[in-house]
Amino acid sequence: MGRMDGDPELEEFATRMFDLARAGETEALRAYVEAGVPVDLTNGKGDTLLMLAAYYGHAETVRMLVTSGADPNRANDRGQTPLAGAVFKKESAVVRALLDGGADPHAGQPSALDAARMFANDQFIQWFTQSDS
């Protein structure tokens, strides 16, 4: 399950799925996932639908994908997780949605916690370290 190389129609379809995630088209994407599109579909950079929805700030789409079984800790080819991407973009609603969905602040390179420290985002640091104590 994963990358769709070679078949132009499949590639075009996959591109449409990633565009829906990027645009936060939750209901359209939900319909495709329910119809059998792999929830952890990845593009050529290893980004999942969840990664794109998180990076572009779509908390509702993130919640739908996680509820549908998307792996919140799946890193892309650069070792970045959706949670780290959301920290980078300062998307607190997305960060919350990912944490609620079981995302690990210590996963990835740099981890979401590392990213939060890098940007001195005290709110995120507090959220990420609450569960540690």
N, CA, C and O atoms as CSV, one atom per row, in Angstrom:
chain,resi,resn,atom,element,x,y,z
A,1,MET,N,N,0.853,-1.182,0.000
A,1,MET,CA,C,0.000,0.000,0.000
A,1,MET,C,C,0.892,1.235,0.000
A,1,MET,O,O,1.898,1.270,0.709
A,2,GLY,N,N,0.542,2.231,-0.773
A,2,GLY,CA,C,1.358,3.427,-0.725
A,2,GLY,C,C,1.465,4.103,-2.058
A,2,GLY,O,O,0.465,4.553,-2.616
A,3,ARG,N,N,2.667,4.180,-2.574
A,3,ARG,CA,C,2.918,5.000,-3.751
A,3,ARG,C,C,2.318,4.397,-5.013
A,3,ARG,O,O,2.253,3.180,-5.188
A,4,MET,N,N,1.888,5.289,-5.871
A,4,MET,CA,C,1.281,4.856,-7.124
A,4,MET,C,C,2.128,5.387,-8.263
A,4,MET,O,O,1.918,6.505,-8.733
A,5,ASP,N,N,3.086,4.586,-8.707
A,5,ASP,CA,C,3.972,5.022,-9.781
A,5,ASP,C,C,3.577,4.369,-11.093
A,5,ASP,O,O,3.110,3.230,-11.120
A,6,GLY,N,N,3.770,5.096,-12.168
A,6,GLY,CA,C,3.626,4.474,-13.472
A,6,GLY,C,C,2.305,4.694,-14.161
A,6,GLY,O,O,2.291,5.062,-15.336
A,7,ASP,N,N,1.195,4.485,-13.486
A,7,ASP,CA,C,-0.113,4.586,-14.126
A,7,ASP,C,C,-0.587,6.041,-14.086
A,7,ASP,O,O,-0.891,6.563,-13.013
A,8,PRO,N,N,-0.651,6.702,-15.258
A,8,PRO,CA,C,-1.004,8.132,-15.277
A,8,PRO,C,C,-2.376,8.414,-14.662
A,8,PRO,O,O,-2.546,9.424,-13.980
A,9,GLU,N,N,-3.352,7.538,-14.893
A,9,GLU,CA,C,-4.687,7.773,-14.329
A,9,GLU,C,C,-4.653,7.671,-12.816
A,9,GLU,O,O,-5.266,8.482,-12.122
A,10,LEU,N,N,-3.939,6.676,-12.299
A,10,LEU,CA,C,-3.820,6.526,-10.848
A,10,LEU,C,C,-3.062,7.708,-10.251
A,10,LEU,O,O,-3.429,8.222,-9.195
A,11,GLU,N,N,-2.012,8.129,-10.930
A,11,GLU,CA,C,-1.241,9.269,-10.428
A,11,GLU,C,C,-2.095,10.531,-10.395
A,11,GLU,O,O,-2.024,11.317,-9.451
A,12,GLU,N,N,-2.902,10.714,-11.436
A,12,GLU,CA,C,-3.777,11.884,-11.483
A,12,GLU,C,C,-4.806,11.827,-10.353
A,12,GLU,O,O,-5.104,12.839,-9.718
A,13,PHE,N,N,-5.345,10.625,-10.113
A,13,PHE,CA,C,-6.314,10.425,-9.033
A,13,PHE,C,C,-5.661,10.715,-7.679
A,13,PHE,O,O,-6.240,11.406,-6.842
A,14,ALA,N,N,-4.454,10.184,-7.469
A,14,ALA,CA,C,-3.735,10.400,-6.210
A,14,ALA,C,C,-3.467,11.889,-6.004
A,14,ALA,O,O,-3.627,12.411,-4.901
A,15,THR,N,N,-3.060,12.562,-7.068
A,15,THR,CA,C,-2.803,14.001,-6.991
A,15,THR,C,C,-4.057,14.732,-6.526
A,15,THR,O,O,-3.981,15.663,-5.725
A,16,ARG,N,N,-5.238,14.295,-7.047
A,16,ARG,CA,C,-6.504,14.906,-6.652
A,16,ARG,C,C,-6.748,14.689,-5.150
A,16,ARG,O,O,-7.242,15.585,-4.465
A,17,MET,N,N,-6.399,13.492,-4.638
A,17,MET,CA,C,-6.566,13.204,-3.207
A,17,MET,C,C,-5.695,14.153,-2.371
A,17,MET,O,O,-6.150,14.697,-1.364
A,18,PHE,N,N,-4.435,14.346,-2.800
A,18,PHE,CA,C,-3.535,15.229,-2.067
A,18,PHE,C,C,-4.017,16.673,-2.122
A,18,PHE,O,O,-3.873,17.417,-1.153
A,19,ASP,N,N,-4.590,17.070,-3.263
A,19,ASP,CA,C,-5.144,18.425,-3.383
A,19,ASP,C,C,-6.306,18.622,-2.405
A,19,ASP,O,O,-6.435,19.683,-1.794
A,20,LEU,N,N,-7.152,17.590,-2.260
A,20,LEU,CA,C,-8.277,17.677,-1.313
A,20,LEU,C,C,-7.755,17.842,0.119
A,20,LEU,O,O,-8.294,18.631,0.894
A,21,ALA,N,N,-6.710,17.096,0.460
A,21,ALA,CA,C,-6.130,17.181,1.804
A,21,ALA,C,C,-5.526,18.569,2.030
A,21,ALA,O,O,-5.706,19.174,3.087
A,22,ARG,N,N,-4.814,19.057,1.027
A,22,ARG,CA,C,-4.154,20.365,1.111
A,22,ARG,C,C,-5.187,21.477,1.273
A,22,ARG,O,O,-4.950,22.464,1.969
A,23,ALA,N,N,-6.337,21.306,0.620
A,23,ALA,CA,C,-7.379,22.338,0.645
A,23,ALA,C,C,-8.334,22.177,1.830
A,23,ALA,O,O,-9.177,23.042,2.067
A,24,GLY,N,N,-8.206,21.073,2.577
A,24,GLY,CA,C,-9.090,20.865,3.722
A,24,GLY,C,C,-10.507,20.505,3.321
A,24,GLY,O,O,-11.466,20.864,4.005
A,25,GLU,N,N,-10.636,19.791,2.202
A,25,GLU,CA,C,-11.962,19.362,1.727
A,25,GLU,C,C,-12.360,18.072,2.453
A,25,GLU,O,O,-12.331,16.983,1.880
A,26,THR,N,N,-12.734,18.226,3.733
A,26,THR,CA,C,-12.947,17.084,4.624
A,26,THR,C,C,-13.972,16.094,4.089
A,26,THR,O,O,-13.696,14.896,4.016
A,27,GLU,N,N,-15.148,16.578,3.718
A,27,GLU,CA,C,-16.228,15.653,3.335
A,27,GLU,C,C,-15.926,14.922,2.028
A,27,GLU,O,O,-16.210,13.731,1.899
A,28,ALA,N,N,-15.352,15.632,1.063
A,28,ALA,CA,C,-14.990,14.984,-0.208
A,28,ALA,C,C,-13.942,13.902,0.054
A,28,ALA,O,O,-14.035,12.797,-0.480
A,29,LEU,N,N,-12.955,14.226,0.871
A,29,LEU,CA,C,-11.892,13.276,1.182
A,29,LEU,C,C,-12.443,12.093,1.979
A,29,LEU,O,O,-12.056,10.948,1.742
A,30,ARG,N,N,-13.345,12.369,2.923
A,30,ARG,CA,C,-13.967,11.298,3.712
A,30,ARG,C,C,-14.665,10.290,2.788
A,30,ARG,O,O,-14.553,9.079,2.979
A,31,ALA,N,N,-15.377,10.804,1.795
A,31,ALA,CA,C,-16.095,9.923,0.870
A,31,ALA,C,C,-15.124,8.989,0.144
A,31,ALA,O,O,-15.407,7.803,-0.025
A,32,TYR,N,N,-13.996,9.518,-0.278
A,32,TYR,CA,C,-12.995,8.687,-0.973
A,32,TYR,C,C,-12.377,7.655,-0.032
A,32,TYR,O,O,-12.191,6.496,-0.403
A,33,VAL,N,N,-12.060,8.088,1.193
A,33,VAL,CA,C,-11.464,7.163,2.169
A,33,VAL,C,C,-12.458,6.044,2.491
A,33,VAL,O,O,-12.083,4.875,2.574
A,34,GLU,N,N,-13.720,6.416,2.671
A,34,GLU,CA,C,-14.750,5.406,2.959
A,34,GLU,C,C,-14.954,4.473,1.771
A,34,GLU,O,O,-15.362,3.324,1.938
A,35,ALA,N,N,-14.667,4.974,0.568
A,35,ALA,CA,C,-14.810,4.158,-0.643
A,35,ALA,C,C,-13.575,3.290,-0.896
A,35,ALA,O,O,-13.547,2.503,-1.841
A,36,GLY,N,N,-12.548,3.441,-0.039
A,36,GLY,CA,C,-11.410,2.542,-0.157
A,36,GLY,C,C,-10.071,3.154,-0.505
A,36,GLY,O,O,-9.092,2.423,-0.657
A,37,VAL,N,N,-9.990,4.478,-0.637
A,37,VAL,CA,C,-8.677,5.100,-0.864
A,37,VAL,C,C,-7.843,4.865,0.403
A,37,VAL,O,O,-8.320,5.128,1.507
A,38,PRO,N,N,-6.603,4.372,0.259
A,38,PRO,CA,C,-5.767,4.123,1.445
A,38,PRO,C,C,-5.584,5.404,2.253
A,38,PRO,O,O,-5.147,6.426,1.725
A,39,VAL,N,N,-5.920,5.335,3.530
A,39,VAL,CA,C,-5.878,6.526,4.374
A,39,VAL,C,C,-4.437,7.007,4.573
A,39,VAL,O,O,-4.211,8.180,4.870
A,40,ASP,N,N,-3.462,6.103,4.410
A,40,ASP,CA,C,-2.053,6.491,4.521
A,40,ASP,C,C,-1.364,6.594,3.159
A,40,ASP,O,O,-0.156,6.386,3.047
A,41,LEU,N,N,-2.140,6.916,2.137
A,41,LEU,CA,C,-1.593,7.153,0.801
A,41,LEU,C,C,-0.464,8.178,0.900
A,41,LEU,O,O,-0.600,9.191,1.586
A,42,THR,N,N,0.661,7.912,0.208
A,42,THR,CA,C,1.784,8.853,0.260
A,42,THR,C,C,2.140,9.345,-1.135
A,42,THR,O,O,1.973,8.632,-2.124
A,43,ASN,N,N,2.636,10.584,-1.193
A,43,ASN,CA,C,3.089,11.138,-2.470
A,43,ASN,C,C,4.579,10.840,-2.661
A,43,ASN,O,O,5.172,10.100,-1.876
A,44,GLY,N,N,5.167,11.406,-3.684
A,44,GLY,CA,C,6.562,11.133,-4.028
A,44,GLY,C,C,7.573,11.543,-2.969
A,44,GLY,O,O,8.710,11.073,-2.983
A,45,LYS,N,N,7.167,12.422,-2.042
A,45,LYS,CA,C,8.068,12.859,-0.970
A,45,LYS,C,C,7.799,12.104,0.326
A,45,LYS,O,O,8.421,12.370,1.354
A,46,GLY,N,N,6.858,11.154,0.261
A,46,GLY,CA,C,6.510,10.404,1.456
A,46,GLY,C,C,5.509,11.110,2.351
A,46,GLY,O,O,5.245,10.662,3.467
A,47,ASP,N,N,4.942,12.229,1.861
A,47,ASP,CA,C,3.917,12.934,2.639
A,47,ASP,C,C,2.600,12.188,2.537
A,47,ASP,O,O,2.189,11.797,1.445
A,48,THR,N,N,1.938,11.990,3.665
A,48,THR,CA,C,0.612,11.373,3.668
A,48,THR,C,C,-0.451,12.456,3.496
A,48,THR,O,O,-0.155,13.650,3.557
A,49,LEU,N,N,-1.683,12.025,3.283
A,49,LEU,CA,C,-2.818,12.952,3.254
A,49,LEU,C,C,-2.854,13.735,4.573
A,49,LEU,O,O,-3.106,14.939,4.591
A,50,LEU,N,N,-2.594,13.016,5.680
A,50,LEU,CA,C,-2.604,13.642,7.001
A,50,LEU,C,C,-1.542,14.732,7.110
A,50,LEU,O,O,-1.803,15.807,7.650
A,51,MET,N,N,-0.355,14.457,6.601
A,51,MET,CA,C,0.736,15.438,6.636
A,51,MET,C,C,0.313,16.722,5.926
A,51,MET,O,O,0.534,17.817,6.443
A,52,LEU,N,N,-0.295,16.594,4.745
A,52,LEU,CA,C,-0.692,17.781,3.985
A,52,LEU,C,C,-1.815,18.532,4.682
A,52,LEU,O,O,-1.790,19.760,4.751
A,53,ALA,N,N,-2.803,17.803,5.199
A,53,ALA,CA,C,-3.900,18.458,5.915
A,53,ALA,C,C,-3.366,19.190,7.146
A,53,ALA,O,O,-3.802,20.299,7.452
A,54,ALA,N,N,-2.421,18.566,7.848
A,54,ALA,CA,C,-1.846,19.174,9.056
A,54,ALA,C,C,-1.029,20.412,8.700
A,54,ALA,O,O,-1.172,21.462,9.326
A,55,TYR,N,N,-0.174,20.280,7.696
A,55,TYR,CA,C,0.722,21.369,7.307
A,55,TYR,C,C,-0.055,22.591,6.833
A,55,TYR,O,O,0.354,23.731,7.055
A,56,TYR,N,N,-1.192,22.332,6.171
A,56,TYR,CA,C,-1.983,23.458,5.651
A,56,TYR,C,C,-3.068,23.928,6.623
A,56,TYR,O,O,-3.904,24.760,6.270
A,57,GLY,N,N,-3.053,23.393,7.847
A,57,GLY,CA,C,-3.877,23.969,8.909
A,57,GLY,C,C,-5.332,23.552,8.940
A,57,GLY,O,O,-6.184,24.329,9.369
A,58,HIS,N,N,-5.637,22.337,8.494
A,58,HIS,CA,C,-7.033,21.895,8.443
A,58,HIS,C,C,-7.335,20.891,9.555
A,58,HIS,O,O,-7.272,19.679,9.347
A,59,ALA,N,N,-7.666,21.414,10.737
A,59,ALA,CA,C,-7.876,20.571,11.922
A,59,ALA,C,C,-9.013,19.567,11.725
A,59,ALA,O,O,-8.904,18.416,12.148
A,60,GLU,N,N,-10.096,19.996,11.090
A,60,GLU,CA,C,-11.243,19.102,10.893
A,60,GLU,C,C,-10.844,17.929,9.990
A,60,GLU,O,O,-11.207,16.784,10.258
A,61,THR,N,N,-10.101,18.217,8.930
A,61,THR,CA,C,-9.639,17.173,8.015
A,61,THR,C,C,-8.695,16.222,8.748
A,61,THR,O,O,-8.755,15.007,8.565
A,62,VAL,N,N,-7.823,16.795,9.580
A,62,VAL,CA,C,-6.890,15.990,10.381
A,62,VAL,C,C,-7.670,15.034,11.280
A,62,VAL,O,O,-7.367,13.842,11.332
A,63,ARG,N,N,-8.675,15.555,11.987
A,63,ARG,CA,C,-9.477,14.699,12.875
A,63,ARG,C,C,-10.152,13.571,12.100
A,63,ARG,O,O,-10.167,12.426,12.553
A,64,MET,N,N,-10.712,13.893,10.929
A,64,MET,CA,C,-11.380,12.881,10.120
A,64,MET,C,C,-10.396,11.791,9.698
A,64,MET,O,O,-10.716,10.606,9.782
A,65,LEU,N,N,-9.206,12.178,9.247
A,65,LEU,CA,C,-8.222,11.199,8.774
A,65,LEU,C,C,-7.735,10.307,9.916
A,65,LEU,O,O,-7.600,9.095,9.749
A,66,VAL,N,N,-7.472,10.912,11.075
A,66,VAL,CA,C,-7.012,10.128,12.227
A,66,VAL,C,C,-8.110,9.157,12.672
A,66,VAL,O,O,-7.840,7.993,12.968
A,67,THR,N,N,-9.350,9.651,12.715
A,67,THR,CA,C,-10.484,8.802,13.091
A,67,THR,C,C,-10.662,7.663,12.089
A,67,THR,O,O,-11.127,6.578,12.439
A,68,SER,N,N,-10.287,7.927,10.840
A,68,SER,CA,C,-10.415,6.908,9.791
A,68,SER,C,C,-9.222,5.957,9.767
A,68,SER,O,O,-9.151,5.073,8.913
A,69,GLY,N,N,-8.284,6.131,10.697
A,69,GLY,CA,C,-7.180,5.194,10.810
A,69,GLY,C,C,-5.830,5.663,10.292
A,69,GLY,O,O,-4.886,4.875,10.235
A,70,ALA,N,N,-5.719,6.945,9.909
A,70,ALA,CA,C,-4.417,7.451,9.452
A,70,ALA,C,C,-3.411,7.395,10.597
A,70,ALA,O,O,-3.756,7.653,11.750
A,71,ASP,N,N,-2.173,7.059,10.274
A,71,ASP,CA,C,-1.111,6.964,11.277
A,71,ASP,C,C,-0.592,8.363,11.601
A,71,ASP,O,O,0.056,8.985,10.759
A,72,PRO,N,N,-0.869,8.877,12.825
A,72,PRO,CA,C,-0.465,10.251,13.145
A,72,PRO,C,C,1.044,10.422,13.281
A,72,PRO,O,O,1.539,11.549,13.304
A,73,ASN,N,N,1.778,9.316,13.371
A,73,ASN,CA,C,3.228,9.403,13.565
A,73,ASN,C,C,4.027,9.038,12.329
A,73,ASN,O,O,5.252,8.936,12.391
A,74,ARG,N,N,3.350,8.839,11.205
A,74,ARG,CA,C,4.066,8.447,9.993
A,74,ARG,C,C,4.862,9.622,9.442
A,74,ARG,O,O,4.299,10.657,9.084
A,75,ALA,N,N,6.174,9.450,9.379
A,75,ALA,CA,C,7.053,10.521,8.918
A,75,ALA,C,C,7.204,10.471,7.401
A,75,ALA,O,O,7.038,9.419,6.784
A,76,ASN,N,N,7.520,11.618,6.810
A,76,ASN,CA,C,7.795,11.659,5.373
A,76,ASN,C,C,9.254,11.268,5.124
A,76,ASN,O,O,9.958,10.861,6.049
A,77,ASP,N,N,9.700,11.392,3.884
A,77,ASP,CA,C,11.053,10.964,3.516
A,77,ASP,C,C,12.138,11.797,4.193
A,77,ASP,O,O,13.296,11.381,4.248
A,78,ARG,N,N,11.769,12.974,4.708
A,78,ARG,CA,C,12.744,13.823,5.415
A,78,ARG,C,C,12.683,13.608,6.926
A,78,ARG,O,O,13.370,14.295,7.683
A,79,GLY,N,N,11.855,12.649,7.364
A,79,GLY,CA,C,11.759,12.347,8.789
A,79,GLY,C,C,10.836,13.262,9.564
A,79,GLY,O,O,10.832,13.249,10.795
A,80,GLN,N,N,10.048,14.062,8.846
A,80,GLN,CA,C,9.125,15.000,9.505
A,80,GLN,C,C,7.776,14.330,9.739
A,80,GLN,O,O,7.277,13.612,8.873
A,81,THR,N,N,7.188,14.564,10.905
A,81,THR,CA,C,5.860,14.045,11.215
A,81,THR,C,C,4.814,15.136,10.995
A,81,THR,O,O,5.152,16.319,10.949
A,82,PRO,N,N,3.542,14.743,10.860
A,82,PRO,CA,C,2.483,15.762,10.745
A,82,PRO,C,C,2.490,16.730,11.936
A,82,PRO,O,O,2.248,17.925,11.768
A,83,LEU,N,N,2.766,16.212,13.133
A,83,LEU,CA,C,2.773,17.070,14.320
A,83,LEU,C,C,3.880,18.127,14.233
A,83,LEU,O,O,3.656,19.289,14.570
A,84,ALA,N,N,5.058,17.728,13.788
A,84,ALA,CA,C,6.152,18.692,13.637
A,84,ALA,C,C,5.793,19.741,12.579
A,84,ALA,O,O,6.101,20.922,12.741
A,85,GLY,N,N,5.145,19.307,11.501
A,85,GLY,CA,C,4.707,20.238,10.458
A,85,GLY,C,C,3.721,21.261,10.997
A,85,GLY,O,O,3.791,22.444,10.661
A,86,ALA,N,N,2.793,20.792,11.844
A,86,ALA,CA,C,1.796,21.692,12.431
A,86,ALA,C,C,2.458,22.679,13.395
A,86,ALA,O,O,2.049,23.838,13.475
A,87,VAL,N,N,3.481,22.220,14.127
A,87,VAL,CA,C,4.225,23.110,15.023
A,87,VAL,C,C,4.933,24.188,14.207
A,87,VAL,O,O,4.895,25.373,14.540
A,88,PHE,N,N,5.578,23.743,13.132
A,88,PHE,CA,C,6.302,24.658,12.259
A,88,PHE,C,C,5.377,25.760,11.745
A,88,PHE,O,O,5.778,26.921,11.654
A,89,LYS,N,N,4.132,25.391,11.409
A,89,LYS,CA,C,3.168,26.362,10.884
A,89,LYS,C,C,2.368,27.064,11.988
A,89,LYS,O,O,1.497,27.883,11.696
A,90,LYS,N,N,2.665,26.744,13.263
A,90,LYS,CA,C,1.960,27.338,14.419
A,90,LYS,C,C,0.446,27.117,14.346
A,90,LYS,O,O,-0.338,28.017,14.647
A,91,GLU,N,N,0.056,25.927,13.949
A,91,GLU,CA,C,-1.372,25.583,13.816
A,91,GLU,C,C,-1.846,24.871,15.079
A,91,GLU,O,O,-1.860,23.642,15.141
A,92,SER,N,N,-2.242,25.669,16.103
A,92,SER,CA,C,-2.549,25.038,17.385
A,92,SER,C,C,-3.758,24.104,17.329
A,92,SER,O,O,-3.764,23.087,18.022
A,93,ALA,N,N,-4.772,24.412,16.535
A,93,ALA,CA,C,-5.943,23.522,16.447
A,93,ALA,C,C,-5.535,22.172,15.852
A,93,ALA,O,O,-6.039,21.126,16.262
A,94,VAL,N,N,-4.625,22.206,14.890
A,94,VAL,CA,C,-4.129,20.974,14.268
A,94,VAL,C,C,-3.265,20.197,15.258
A,94,VAL,O,O,-3.375,18.975,15.358
A,95,VAL,N,N,-2.411,20.904,15.983
A,95,VAL,CA,C,-1.570,20.254,16.999
A,95,VAL,C,C,-2.462,19.525,18.000
A,95,VAL,O,O,-2.208,18.372,18.348
A,96,ARG,N,N,-3.498,20.205,18.454
A,96,ARG,CA,C,-4.448,19.609,19.415
A,96,ARG,C,C,-5.110,18.372,18.808
A,96,ARG,O,O,-5.198,17.333,19.461
A,97,ALA,N,N,-5.570,18.480,17.576
A,97,ALA,CA,C,-6.241,17.357,16.903
A,97,ALA,C,C,-5.304,16.152,16.782
A,97,ALA,O,O,-5.723,15.011,16.980
A,98,LEU,N,N,-4.047,16.411,16.460
A,98,LEU,CA,C,-3.074,15.325,16.322
A,98,LEU,C,C,-2.764,14.694,17.673
A,98,LEU,O,O,-2.670,13.471,17.781
A,99,LEU,N,N,-2.604,15.517,18.698
A,99,LEU,CA,C,-2.356,14.976,20.047
A,99,LEU,C,C,-3.540,14.117,20.489
A,99,LEU,O,O,-3.356,13.032,21.039
A,100,ASP,N,N,-4.756,14.612,20.243
A,100,ASP,CA,C,-5.951,13.837,20.590
A,100,ASP,C,C,-5.979,12.514,19.837
A,100,ASP,O,O,-6.524,11.521,20.320
A,101,GLY,N,N,-5.382,12.515,18.643
A,101,GLY,CA,C,-5.361,11.319,17.810
A,101,GLY,C,C,-4.187,10.394,18.080
A,101,GLY,O,O,-3.989,9.409,17.368
A,102,GLY,N,N,-3.403,10.711,19.117
A,102,GLY,CA,C,-2.323,9.825,19.509
A,102,GLY,C,C,-0.955,10.152,18.931
A,102,GLY,O,O,-0.047,9.322,18.980
A,103,ALA,N,N,-0.796,11.355,18.384
A,103,ALA,CA,C,0.513,11.726,17.830
A,103,ALA,C,C,1.552,11.834,18.944
A,103,ALA,O,O,1.261,12.310,20.041
A,104,ASP,N,N,2.761,11.386,18.641
A,104,ASP,CA,C,3.861,11.373,19.608
A,104,ASP,C,C,4.766,12.585,19.382
A,104,ASP,O,O,5.398,12.694,18.331
A,105,PRO,N,N,4.835,13.512,20.370
A,105,PRO,CA,C,5.670,14.712,20.214
A,105,PRO,C,C,7.162,14.405,20.100
A,105,PRO,O,O,7.949,15.265,19.704
A,106,HIS,N,N,7.550,13.164,20.450
A,106,HIS,CA,C,8.971,12.783,20.417
A,106,HIS,C,C,9.360,12.095,19.117
A,106,HIS,O,O,10.539,11.814,18.897
A,107,ALA,N,N,8.376,11.817,18.242
A,107,ALA,CA,C,8.657,11.099,16.989
A,107,ALA,C,C,9.223,12.049,15.941
A,107,ALA,O,O,8.952,13.250,15.969
A,108,GLY,N,N,10.010,11.504,15.019
A,108,GLY,CA,C,10.488,12.279,13.868
A,108,GLY,C,C,11.774,13.039,14.132
A,108,GLY,O,O,12.264,13.117,15.259
A,109,GLN,N,N,12.306,13.602,13.040
A,109,GLN,CA,C,13.555,14.374,13.075
A,109,GLN,C,C,13.382,15.667,12.291
A,109,GLN,O,O,13.265,15.582,11.069
A,110,PRO,N,N,13.356,16.834,12.874
A,110,PRO,CA,C,13.294,17.017,14.319
A,110,PRO,C,C,11.910,16.629,14.831
A,110,PRO,O,O,10.935,16.666,14.080
A,111,SER,N,N,11.822,16.261,16.094
A,111,SER,CA,C,10.512,15.925,16.662
A,111,SER,C,C,9.700,17.208,16.830
A,111,SER,O,O,10.234,18.314,16.748
A,112,ALA,N,N,8.401,17.040,17.067
A,112,ALA,CA,C,7.539,18.201,17.311
A,112,ALA,C,C,8.019,18.966,18.543
A,112,ALA,O,O,7.967,20.195,18.574
A,113,LEU,N,N,8.483,18.238,19.552
A,113,LEU,CA,C,8.987,18.892,20.756
A,113,LEU,C,C,10.244,19.714,20.434
A,113,LEU,O,O,10.384,20.848,20.894
A,114,ASP,N,N,11.156,19.133,19.640
A,114,ASP,CA,C,12.354,19.876,19.211
A,114,ASP,C,C,11.942,21.151,18.465
A,114,ASP,O,O,12.491,22.227,18.701
A,115,ALA,N,N,10.971,21.009,17.567
A,115,ALA,CA,C,10.503,22.149,16.769
A,115,ALA,C,C,9.901,23.215,17.678
A,115,ALA,O,O,10.167,24.404,17.503
A,116,ALA,N,N,9.097,22.798,18.639
A,116,ALA,CA,C,8.472,23.749,19.569
A,116,ALA,C,C,9.544,24.498,20.358
A,116,ALA,O,O,9.425,25.700,20.598
A,117,ARG,N,N,10.593,23.775,20.760
A,117,ARG,CA,C,11.691,24.423,21.497
A,117,ARG,C,C,12.454,25.383,20.584
A,117,ARG,O,O,12.851,26.470,21.003
A,118,MET,N,N,12.653,24.969,19.336
A,118,MET,CA,C,13.370,25.790,18.373
A,118,MET,C,C,12.665,27.138,18.189
A,118,MET,O,O,13.305,28.185,18.096
A,119,PHE,N,N,11.313,27.082,18.137
A,119,PHE,CA,C,10.531,28.306,17.921
A,119,PHE,C,C,10.086,28.926,19.238
A,119,PHE,O,O,9.314,29.884,19.244
A,120,ALA,N,N,10.573,28.379,20.365
A,120,ALA,CA,C,10.216,28.870,21.703
A,120,ALA,C,C,8.703,29.013,21.853
A,120,ALA,O,O,8.208,30.020,22.359
A,121,ASN,N,N,7.978,27.986,21.404
A,121,ASN,CA,C,6.519,28.006,21.509
A,121,ASN,C,C,6.126,27.343,22.831
A,121,ASN,O,O,5.962,26.126,22.915
A,122,ASP,N,N,5.979,28.186,23.866
A,122,ASP,CA,C,5.741,27.675,25.214
A,122,ASP,C,C,4.447,26.875,25.328
A,122,ASP,O,O,4.387,25.887,26.059
A,123,GLN,N,N,3.414,27.303,24.607
A,123,GLN,CA,C,2.140,26.582,24.672
A,123,GLN,C,C,2.328,25.137,24.198
A,123,GLN,O,O,1.891,24.200,24.865
A,124,PHE,N,N,2.974,24.963,23.055
A,124,PHE,CA,C,3.178,23.617,22.523
A,124,PHE,C,C,4.101,22.799,23.430
A,124,PHE,O,O,3.854,21.618,23.670
A,125,ILE,N,N,5.165,23.432,23.931
A,125,ILE,CA,C,6.103,22.727,24.818
A,125,ILE,C,C,5.340,22.191,26.028
A,125,ILE,O,O,5.540,21.055,26.459
A,126,GLN,N,N,4.460,23.041,26.564
A,126,GLN,CA,C,3.658,22.626,27.729
A,126,GLN,C,C,2.756,21.438,27.361
A,126,GLN,O,O,2.675,20.465,28.110
A,127,TRP,N,N,2.083,21.521,26.213
A,127,TRP,CA,C,1.207,20.422,25.774
A,127,TRP,C,C,2.003,19.128,25.612
A,127,TRP,O,O,1.534,18.052,25.982
A,128,PHE,N,N,3.211,19.243,25.056
A,128,PHE,CA,C,3.995,18.049,24.727
A,128,PHE,C,C,4.628,17.425,25.960
A,128,PHE,O,O,4.888,16.221,25.976
A,129,THR,N,N,4.880,18.225,26.999
A,129,THR,CA,C,5.562,17.688,28.169
A,129,THR,C,C,4.598,17.323,29.295
A,129,THR,O,O,4.995,16.679,30.266
A,130,GLN,N,N,3.339,17.729,29.174
A,130,GLN,CA,C,2.322,17.361,30.171
A,130,GLN,C,C,2.247,15.860,30.359
A,130,GLN,O,O,2.188,15.364,31.484
A,131,SER,N,N,2.250,15.137,29.238
A,131,SER,CA,C,2.072,13.678,29.281
A,131,SER,C,C,3.318,12.976,29.790
A,131,SER,O,O,3.261,11.800,30.150
A,132,ASP,N,N,4.457,13.686,29.827
A,132,ASP,CA,C,5.708,13.048,30.250
A,132,ASP,C,C,5.787,12.849,31.762
A,132,ASP,O,O,6.419,11.907,32.240
A,133,SER,N,N,5.140,13.743,32.509
A,133,SER,CA,C,5.293,13.685,33.972
A,133,SER,C,C,4.344,12.689,34.612
A,133,SER,O,O,4.351,12.525,35.832
